[in-house]
Amino acid sequence: MAAIKPHLERQNDPSETPAERRGDTRTYEEKVRDGFGGLDAARKAKPEAVAQDPMQVMQASHAELVRLAYTRKAAFDQLAERNITVRAKSYRDGTGEIFLDLDAPITGAQWNAAGAGNMRKFRMLSWTQKMGTPSFSLPAGAPQVGGTCPGAAGGQSIVPLTKLRTAQKLVESITHKPVILADAICERCYATGGNYAYGSMVLAQAVREMWARAALKDGTFVDTMSWAVANADYMLQGGMVGTGKKKVAYDIERYPGRYFRIHDSGDFFSRSYLEAWKEVANNFKGKNNRITFWAPTRVWATDWGIKAVEDLNSDENTNLIIRPSTYHINEGLPDNLGPGFAQWSVCWSKKVKDRLLMFPGRSNTGNAGTPRPAMPPVTAVPFGWDCQAYAVDDEAHSCRNARGPTKTKGGATQDVGCRACWVKPDTSINYTEH
């Protein structure tokens, strides 16, 4: 997740006809039961159910990942010849931001050029439209696609087969469930397509990663990021963001304090990087300067991630909410990972979710008051809160304007304004596939 403008765009699967895709409402567990147990098990257990080789099944998303990998390589090759200057700028309203300036303009890939080909100034932080918060964005995806998500190595078809299988075995040893590549969230990650694949976005994320790695080495990451986080505009009183037709209106922040999203794209790429973010978060634990950080992650799917989070983030009342993301669409909750982790985030398709929640809200009497037959028991989808951001009829689809699970001061239960991802670490959260 991840996860993440967490609502994912589903790629067309060439192994299925449109009718088959519309009719398939199986959960991940049901697909496993039916014989889809991984790259090899699918063919061995139920070969007639797999129309093509699993790698061919992912043809559309695989091609997109390959194109992105080449675009990123072109960007990083050009950046290797550039130097970055960190520049802080303060504003009259008391806010400020940091810019990453290159010593010479850069174009990025010729087939996916960045802007007019003269980009040289980049904001360190971005503003996440859906979250209504500042964020730090890095390239998403497995290292093999030029990404910063080591936990994605078992869930993207671009990863070489030997490394893919090794990574999948690690996932399976933790979840005790097989990896089904066709249902892996990382394979169809929103942050490796759409706007995130535009040349300007690829280049901006590459610059941020280049700075982050260099800043970790020279010891400036924590101080620089802390200044950026402290001085960012959190728009606590609401207002307009954007320009022209892309302007979006935000309601006021309904929870006390400020909220920051770590990685609307990307992940913790190393233990030292995770340690640095923990230091940043610790700088904002006071009563008067508290900021709550939320980071969706799949570092649990690495050989170092679980222990690192347990070692670094098990302090009482931590303000760093590290929420593990499941590996598949329509996958039930794995066991809790233990100290340092919040509860899981999951991703259910609306079709499957609606099937499992078929009967809630129906009365046991007909329109004329005549008794209906006893309703079958409701099958509960395993999550504690269903994100309502995309139920909001506005351009932002923002947490600010969405219904939340928590009663706000002076408001009604489930009134407008949601920060569940940050303030409900003991609650699992679903982001419906979108």
C-alpha positions as CSV (number, residue, x, y, z in Angstrom):
1,M,0.0,0.0,0.0
2,A,-0.1,0.5,0.8
3,A,-0.3,1.8,0.1
4,I,-0.9,5.6,-1.0
5,K,-3.6,7.4,-2.9
6,P,-4.8,4.0,-1.8
7,H,-7.4,3.5,-4.5
8,L,-5.9,1.5,-7.2
9,E,-6.5,1.4,-10.9
10,R,-7.0,-2.1,-12.2
11,Q,-5.2,-3.0,-15.4
12,N,-6.8,-5.0,-18.1
13,D,-5.9,-8.7,-17.8
14,P,-5.5,-10.2,-21.3
15,S,-6.1,-13.7,-19.9
16,E,-9.7,-12.8,-19.1
17,T,-12.6,-11.8,-21.2
18,P,-14.7,-8.8,-20.1
19,A,-17.5,-11.2,-19.1
20,E,-15.1,-13.2,-17.0
21,R,-13.8,-10.1,-15.3
22,R,-17.3,-8.8,-14.5
23,G,-18.4,-12.1,-13.1
24,D,-15.4,-12.9,-10.9
25,T,-16.3,-12.0,-7.4
26,R,-13.9,-14.4,-5.6
27,T,-11.9,-13.3,-2.7
28,Y,-8.2,-13.9,-2.5
29,E,-8.8,-16.8,-0.2
30,E,-11.3,-18.3,-2.6
31,K,-8.8,-18.1,-5.5
32,V,-6.2,-19.9,-3.4
33,R,-8.8,-22.6,-2.6
34,D,-9.5,-22.9,-6.3
35,G,-5.9,-23.6,-7.1
36,F,-4.2,-20.2,-7.7
37,G,-1.3,-20.7,-5.5
38,G,1.6,-18.7,-7.1
39,L,3.6,-18.7,-10.3
40,D,4.0,-22.5,-10.5
41,A,1.1,-23.8,-8.4
42,A,-1.5,-22.2,-10.6
43,R,-0.4,-24.4,-13.5
44,K,0.2,-27.5,-11.4
45,A,-2.9,-27.4,-9.3
46,K,-5.5,-26.3,-11.9
47,P,-3.9,-25.7,-15.3
48,E,-7.2,-25.4,-17.1
49,A,-7.9,-22.3,-15.0
50,V,-4.9,-20.5,-16.4
51,A,-5.4,-19.5,-20.0
52,Q,-1.8,-18.2,-20.4
53,D,1.5,-18.3,-18.6
54,P,1.2,-16.1,-15.4
55,M,3.8,-13.8,-16.8
56,Q,1.8,-13.3,-19.9
57,V,-1.3,-12.7,-17.8
58,M,0.4,-9.6,-16.5
59,Q,1.3,-8.3,-20.0
60,A,-0.4,-4.9,-19.7
61,S,1.0,-3.9,-16.3
62,H,4.4,-5.5,-17.1
63,A,4.8,-3.3,-20.2
64,E,3.9,-0.2,-18.1
65,L,6.5,-1.2,-15.5
66,V,9.2,-1.7,-18.2
67,R,8.5,1.7,-19.7
68,L,8.7,3.3,-16.3
69,A,11.9,1.6,-15.5
70,Y,13.6,3.0,-18.7
71,T,12.2,6.4,-18.0
72,R,13.6,6.4,-14.5
73,K,17.0,5.1,-15.7
74,A,17.2,8.0,-18.1
75,A,16.4,10.5,-15.3
76,F,19.0,9.0,-12.9
77,D,21.7,8.8,-15.6
78,Q,21.2,12.6,-16.2
79,L,21.1,13.3,-12.5
80,A,24.5,11.6,-12.0
81,E,26.0,14.6,-13.8
82,R,24.2,17.2,-11.7
83,N,24.7,18.7,-8.2
84,I,21.8,19.5,-5.8
85,T,21.6,22.6,-3.7
86,V,19.2,22.7,-0.8
87,R,17.4,26.1,-0.5
88,A,15.0,27.1,2.3
89,K,12.4,29.8,1.7
90,S,10.3,31.5,4.4
91,Y,6.9,33.2,3.8
92,R,5.2,36.1,5.5
93,D,2.5,33.9,6.9
94,G,5.0,32.0,8.9
95,T,5.2,28.9,6.7
96,G,8.2,27.9,4.6
97,E,9.4,25.2,2.2
98,I,12.6,23.7,0.9
99,F,13.6,23.5,-2.7
100,L,16.1,21.2,-4.3
101,D,17.9,23.1,-7.1
102,L,20.0,21.5,-9.8
103,D,23.1,23.3,-11.1
104,A,21.9,22.9,-14.6
105,P,18.5,22.1,-16.3
106,I,17.5,18.6,-17.0
107,T,15.1,17.0,-19.6
108,G,14.6,13.4,-18.4
109,A,13.8,10.7,-20.9
110,Q,13.5,12.0,-24.5
111,W,10.3,9.9,-25.0
112,N,8.8,11.2,-21.8
113,A,10.3,14.7,-21.4
114,A,9.8,16.6,-18.2
115,G,8.0,19.9,-18.9
116,A,9.8,22.0,-21.5
117,G,13.0,20.2,-20.8
118,N,14.4,22.9,-18.6
119,M,13.5,21.8,-15.1
120,R,15.9,22.5,-12.4
121,K,13.9,23.5,-9.2
122,F,11.9,21.0,-7.3
123,R,9.9,21.2,-4.1
124,M,11.0,18.8,-1.4
125,L,7.5,18.2,-0.1
126,S,4.3,17.7,-2.1
127,W,0.6,18.2,-1.1
128,T,-1.5,15.1,-1.3
129,Q,-4.9,16.1,-2.6
130,K,-6.8,13.1,-1.2
131,M,-5.2,13.3,2.3
132,G,-5.2,17.1,2.5
133,T,-1.7,17.0,4.1
134,P,1.9,17.6,3.1
135,S,3.8,14.5,2.1
136,F,7.2,13.3,0.9
137,S,7.2,11.4,-2.4
138,L,9.7,8.9,-3.7
139,P,9.7,6.5,-6.7
140,A,7.4,3.6,-6.1
141,G,8.0,0.0,-7.0
142,A,10.6,-2.6,-6.5
143,P,14.3,-1.6,-6.8
144,Q,14.3,-3.5,-10.1
145,V,12.0,-0.9,-11.6
146,G,14.0,2.0,-10.1
147,G,11.7,2.2,-7.1
148,T,12.2,2.5,-3.3
149,C,9.9,-0.2,-2.2
150,P,12.0,-3.3,-1.3
151,G,8.9,-5.1,-0.1
152,A,7.4,-5.0,-3.6
153,A,10.0,-7.4,-5.0
154,G,7.7,-10.3,-4.7
155,G,4.8,-8.6,-6.3
156,Q,6.0,-7.1,-9.6
157,S,6.5,-9.0,-12.8
158,I,9.5,-6.9,-13.9
159,V,11.6,-8.5,-11.1
160,P,13.9,-11.3,-12.4
161,L,12.3,-14.7,-11.9
162,T,14.8,-16.0,-9.4
163,K,14.6,-12.9,-7.2
164,L,10.9,-12.8,-7.6
165,R,10.5,-16.3,-6.3
166,T,12.9,-15.6,-3.4
167,A,10.9,-12.5,-2.4
168,Q,7.6,-14.4,-2.7
169,K,8.9,-17.2,-0.4
170,L,9.7,-14.5,2.2
171,V,6.2,-13.1,2.0
172,E,4.7,-16.5,2.3
173,S,6.8,-17.3,5.4
174,I,5.3,-14.3,7.1
175,T,1.7,-14.4,5.9
176,H,1.5,-18.2,5.5
177,K,-0.4,-17.5,2.2
178,P,0.8,-17.9,-1.4
179,V,1.6,-14.9,-3.5
180,I,-0.6,-14.6,-6.6
181,L,1.1,-12.2,-8.9
182,A,-2.0,-11.4,-10.9
183,D,-3.7,-10.1,-7.6
184,A,-0.6,-8.4,-6.1
185,I,-1.3,-4.8,-5.4
186,C,2.2,-3.8,-6.3
187,E,1.8,-5.1,-9.8
188,R,-1.0,-2.6,-10.5
189,C,0.3,0.1,-8.1
190,Y,-1.3,3.5,-8.7
191,A,2.1,5.2,-8.1
192,T,3.8,3.4,-11.1
193,G,1.2,4.6,-13.6
194,G,-1.1,7.6,-14.3
195,N,0.2,10.9,-13.3
196,Y,3.1,9.3,-11.5
197,A,4.5,8.1,-14.8
198,Y,4.7,11.6,-16.4
199,G,8.2,12.7,-17.1
200,S,8.0,15.7,-14.7
201,M,6.8,13.5,-11.8
202,V,9.4,10.8,-12.5
203,L,12.1,13.5,-12.5
204,A,10.9,15.2,-9.3
205,Q,10.8,11.9,-7.4
206,A,14.3,10.9,-8.7
207,V,15.7,14.3,-7.4
208,R,14.1,13.7,-4.0
209,E,15.6,10.2,-3.8
210,M,19.0,11.4,-4.9
211,W,18.9,14.1,-2.2
212,A,17.6,11.6,0.5
213,R,20.4,9.1,-0.1
214,A,23.0,11.8,-0.2
215,A,21.6,13.4,3.0
216,L,21.6,10.1,4.8
217,K,25.3,9.8,4.1
218,D,26.3,13.3,5.1
219,G,24.0,13.4,8.2
220,T,21.8,16.3,7.1
221,F,18.6,14.4,6.4
222,V,17.0,14.7,9.9
223,D,17.7,18.4,10.3
224,T,16.6,19.3,6.8
225,M,13.5,17.3,6.8
226,S,12.5,18.4,10.3
227,W,12.7,22.1,9.1
228,A,10.5,21.3,6.0
229,V,8.0,19.4,8.1
230,A,7.8,22.1,10.8
231,N,7.4,24.9,8.4
232,A,5.0,23.3,5.9
233,D,1.5,24.8,5.5
234,Y,-1.0,22.3,6.9
235,M,-4.0,24.5,6.0
236,L,-5.6,23.9,9.4
237,Q,-8.3,26.5,8.7
238,G,-9.1,25.0,5.3
239,G,-9.0,26.9,2.0
240,M,-8.2,26.5,-1.6
241,V,-5.3,24.5,-3.1
242,G,-4.2,24.5,-6.7
243,T,-4.6,26.8,-9.7
244,G,-7.2,27.5,-12.3
245,K,-9.7,24.6,-12.9
246,K,-7.7,22.4,-10.6
247,K,-8.5,24.4,-7.5
248,V,-9.8,22.3,-4.6
249,A,-11.6,23.5,-1.5
250,Y,-10.7,21.9,1.9
251,D,-12.7,22.0,5.1
252,I,-11.0,23.0,8.3
253,E,-8.8,20.3,10.1
254,R,-11.2,18.8,12.6
255,Y,-8.7,17.1,14.8
256,P,-6.3,19.0,17.0
257,G,-2.7,19.0,15.8
258,R,-1.1,18.4,12.4
259,Y,-0.9,15.4,10.2
260,F,1.9,14.4,7.8
261,R,1.9,11.6,5.2
262,I,5.3,9.8,4.7
263,H,5.3,8.4,1.2
264,D,2.3,9.1,-0.9
265,S,4.6,7.1,-3.2
266,G,7.6,5.0,-2.3
267,D,8.6,3.3,0.9
268,F,11.4,3.0,3.5
269,F,14.2,1.8,1.3
270,S,16.6,0.9,4.1
271,R,16.9,0.6,7.9
272,S,19.0,3.8,8.1
273,Y,16.3,5.7,6.2
274,L,13.6,4.4,8.5
275,E,15.8,5.4,11.5
276,A,16.1,8.9,10.1
277,W,12.3,9.3,9.8
278,K,11.9,8.1,13.4
279,E,14.3,10.8,14.5
280,V,12.3,13.4,12.5
281,A,9.0,12.1,14.1
282,N,10.6,12.3,17.6
283,N,11.3,16.0,17.0
284,F,7.5,16.6,17.0
285,K,6.2,14.6,20.0
286,G,5.8,17.5,22.3
287,K,2.4,18.9,23.4
288,N,2.9,22.2,21.6
289,N,4.5,21.0,18.4
290,R,3.0,17.6,17.9
291,I,2.7,16.2,14.4
292,T,1.4,12.7,13.7
293,F,3.1,10.9,10.9
294,W,1.5,8.0,8.9
295,A,3.5,5.7,6.7
296,P,1.8,2.8,4.8
297,T,4.5,0.2,4.2
298,R,5.5,-3.3,2.9
299,V,8.9,-3.4,4.6
300,W,7.4,-6.3,6.5
301,A,8.0,-8.3,3.3
302,T,11.8,-7.9,3.6
303,D,14.4,-9.7,5.7
304,W,15.0,-6.6,7.9
305,G,11.7,-4.7,8.1
306,I,9.8,-6.3,10.9
307,K,12.7,-6.3,13.4
308,A,13.6,-2.7,12.4
309,V,10.1,-1.4,13.1
310,E,10.0,-3.4,16.4
311,D,13.3,-2.0,17.5
312,L,12.7,1.6,16.5
313,N,9.0,2.3,16.9
314,S,7.8,0.3,20.0
315,D,7.9,3.4,22.3
316,E,4.7,4.3,24.1
317,N,2.5,6.9,22.4
318,T,4.5,6.9,19.3
319,N,3.6,9.6,16.8
320,L,4.9,7.5,13.9
321,I,2.0,5.3,12.7
322,I,3.6,2.5,10.5
323,R,0.7,0.7,9.0
324,P,1.5,-2.5,7.1
325,S,-0.3,-3.0,3.7
326,T,-1.5,-6.4,2.6
327,Y,-0.1,-8.0,-0.6
328,H,-3.2,-8.8,-2.5
329,I,-6.5,-7.3,-3.6
330,N,-9.4,-8.9,-1.7
331,E,-7.1,-10.5,0.9
332,G,-8.2,-11.0,4.5
333,L,-6.2,-9.7,7.4
334,P,-3.0,-11.5,8.2
335,D,-1.9,-11.9,11.8
336,N,-0.8,-8.6,13.5
337,L,2.9,-8.0,13.1
338,G,3.5,-7.0,16.7
339,P,5.2,-4.1,18.4
340,G,5.8,-1.0,16.4
341,F,3.2,-1.7,13.7
342,A,-0.4,-0.4,13.6
343,Q,-3.1,-2.6,12.2
344,W,-3.2,-3.6,8.6
345,S,-4.6,-1.7,5.6
346,V,-6.4,-3.8,3.1
347,C,-7.7,-3.3,-0.4
348,W,-11.1,-4.8,-1.5
349,S,-12.7,-4.4,-4.8
350,K,-16.2,-2.9,-4.6
351,K,-17.6,-5.9,-6.4
352,V,-16.3,-8.5,-3.9
353,K,-17.0,-6.2,-0.9
354,D,-20.6,-5.7,-2.0
355,R,-21.0,-9.5,-2.3
356,L,-19.8,-10.1,1.2
357,L,-21.8,-7.3,2.6
358,M,-24.9,-8.2,0.6
359,F,-27.5,-8.0,3.4
360,P,-26.6,-5.2,5.9
361,G,-29.4,-2.6,6.3
362,R,-32.2,-4.8,5.0
363,S,-35.3,-5.0,7.0
364,N,-36.9,-8.4,8.0
365,T,-40.3,-7.2,6.9
366,G,-41.6,-6.3,3.4
367,N,-43.1,-3.1,2.2
368,A,-46.5,-4.0,3.6
369,G,-45.1,-5.2,6.9
370,T,-45.3,-8.9,5.9
371,P,-42.5,-11.0,7.4
372,R,-39.6,-12.0,5.2
373,P,-37.8,-15.3,5.4
374,A,-34.9,-15.2,7.9
375,M,-31.9,-13.5,6.4
376,P,-28.7,-15.5,6.1
377,P,-26.0,-14.3,8.5
378,V,-23.9,-11.4,7.3
379,T,-20.4,-12.2,6.2
380,A,-18.2,-9.5,7.6
381,V,-15.4,-8.2,5.5
382,P,-12.3,-8.2,7.8
383,F,-11.5,-4.6,8.3
384,G,-12.4,-2.1,11.0
385,W,-13.1,1.0,8.9
386,D,-14.0,1.5,5.2
387,C,-12.4,4.6,3.9
388,Q,-15.1,7.1,2.8
389,A,-12.9,9.6,1.0
390,Y,-14.2,8.5,-2.5
391,A,-17.8,8.8,-1.2
392,V,-17.3,12.5,-1.0
393,D,-18.9,14.5,-3.8
394,D,-16.1,17.0,-4.3
395,E,-13.0,17.3,-6.4
396,A,-10.6,16.6,-3.6
397,H,-12.1,13.3,-2.3
398,S,-10.3,14.4,0.8
399,C,-10.1,13.0,4.3
400,R,-10.9,16.5,5.4
401,N,-14.4,16.3,3.8
402,A,-15.1,12.6,4.3
403,R,-17.1,10.9,7.0
404,G,-14.9,9.4,9.7
405,P,-15.3,6.7,12.4
406,T,-14.6,9.0,15.3
407,K,-16.8,11.5,17.0
408,T,-15.2,14.9,16.7
409,K,-15.5,17.5,19.5
410,G,-19.0,18.9,19.4
411,G,-20.0,16.7,16.5
412,A,-22.1,13.6,15.9
413,T,-20.9,10.1,15.6
414,Q,-19.4,9.5,12.2
415,D,-19.6,13.2,11.2
416,V,-17.5,14.9,8.6
417,G,-13.7,14.8,9.0
418,C,-11.6,11.7,9.1
419,R,-8.0,11.0,10.2
420,A,-8.5,7.3,11.0
421,C,-5.3,6.3,9.3
422,W,-3.4,8.5,11.8
423,V,-5.5,8.3,14.9
424,K,-6.8,4.8,14.9
425,P,-3.7,2.6,14.9
426,D,-5.6,-0.3,16.4
427,T,-8.2,-0.3,13.6
428,S,-7.6,-2.0,10.2
429,I,-8.7,0.1,7.3
430,N,-9.9,-0.7,3.8
431,Y,-9.2,1.3,0.7
432,T,-11.6,0.2,-1.9
433,E,-10.0,-0.6,-5.3
434,H,-10.9,2.4,-7.5
